[in-house]
Amino acid sequence: MERPVPRHGMVAKAKSGGADGRWMTFSDLAEVLRISQLSAAKLVRRHNWRRQRDNRGHVRAFVPFDWAKAESDSLPDNSSDGLADICHAIRVLEDAVSPLSADS
């Protein structure tokens, strides 16, 4: 027996209990990916991710975890080390420039 062809050319996907992705608004997705809301909406349409309206009328999309994860979640947090490096570099530059400004 043949499988019925989905309407509108969309690929039928297996229902998931939430283990493969996350429901997100376009605003949430835009924030995570650091793109505009319009770009987030286009991305959802391009990949044919499932969409539905919540009770407040907001559209949410079921986004795969690979896309829903923020870059900052996957990178180690070295922000304090980076700040220390920057402060050190500024001090070195100030020390190098101070003799030049004293001659004027």
C-alpha positions in Angstrom: 0.0 0.0 0.0 1.3 3.4 -0.9 1.8 6.2 1.6 -0.4 9.2 1.0 1.4 12.3 -0.4 1.3 15.2 2.0 -0.5 18.4 0.9 1.4 21.4 -0.3 4.6 19.4 -0.9 5.6 19.3 2.7 7.5 16.3 3.9 5.6 14.4 6.6 7.7 14.1 9.7 7.3 11.7 12.6 5.7 13.1 15.7 8.2 13.7 18.4 7.9 14.0 22.1 10.2 17.0 22.2 13.4 15.0 22.2 14.5 16.2 18.7 13.8 19.9 19.0 12.3 22.8 20.8 9.3 25.0 20.3 10.4 28.6 19.7 8.9 31.9 18.6 10.6 33.6 15.7 11.8 36.2 18.2 13.5 33.5 20.3 15.1 31.9 17.3 16.3 35.2 16.0 17.9 36.0 19.4 19.6 32.6 19.6 21.0 32.8 16.0 21.7 36.5 16.2 19.6 37.3 13.1 16.5 39.4 12.4 13.0 38.0 13.1 12.2 38.2 9.4 15.3 36.0 8.7 14.2 33.6 11.4 10.7 33.3 9.8 12.3 32.7 6.4 14.6 30.0 7.8 11.6 28.2 9.3 9.8 28.3 6.0 12.9 27.2 4.0 13.3 24.1 6.2 9.6 23.4 6.4 9.8 23.2 10.2 6.4 22.6 11.9 4.6 25.7 12.9 1.6 26.4 15.1 -0.1 29.2 16.9 -0.2 29.2 20.7 -3.3 30.4 22.7 -2.1 34.0 22.5 -1.8 34.0 18.7 2.0 33.8 18.6 3.5 31.5 16.0 6.0 29.0 17.3 8.1 26.7 15.2 9.5 23.3 16.2 13.2 23.9 15.7 15.8 21.0 15.7 18.2 21.1 18.6 21.1 21.7 16.2 19.6 25.0 15.3 18.0 25.9 18.6 21.2 25.8 20.6 23.0 29.2 21.1 26.6 29.4 20.0 27.5 30.7 23.5 26.1 27.4 24.9 28.5 25.4 22.9 31.6 27.5 23.4 33.6 27.5 26.7 33.2 30.6 28.8 36.6 32.3 28.7 35.2 35.8 28.9 37.2 36.6 32.1 40.4 35.3 30.6 39.8 37.5 27.5 39.2 40.5 29.6 42.4 40.0 31.5 44.3 39.7 28.2 42.8 43.0 27.0 43.6 44.8 30.2 47.2 43.6 30.0 47.5 44.7 26.4 46.1 48.2 27.3 48.7 48.5 30.2 51.5 47.5 27.9 50.4 50.1 25.3 50.0 52.8 27.9 53.5 52.1 29.2 54.9 52.2 25.6 53.1 55.5 24.8 53.8 57.4 28.1 57.5 58.1 27.3 56.4 59.6 23.9 53.8 61.9 25.4 56.3 63.0 28.2 58.7 64.4 25.5 56.1 66.8 24.1 
